[in-house]
């Protein structure tokens, strides 16, 4: 079970197709707020989130919110096109790997394992 939080429809379509071909059940959301309303959000096996989302919360905020609902650590990756110094500082201490767009799917699979 994979939760994808991404507001770019083309990225979601490509990622969902790839993950489904690998046998994953994919649930995707456009915003962190929308994903947090999903009752089973804390029960996914993997999380793939974009950093810059169209809602109030960014991808790291979302992952921290979900982590607070779980005992075991999340298996997650943050994908982004962001290269600002603010982002670099905020992601510096992240427990989740960060991959830059365009995403190399081999690196994505490796980051989640």
Order of alpha helices (4+ residues) and beta strands (2+ residues): beta-alpha-beta-alpha-beta-alpha-beta-alpha-beta-alpha
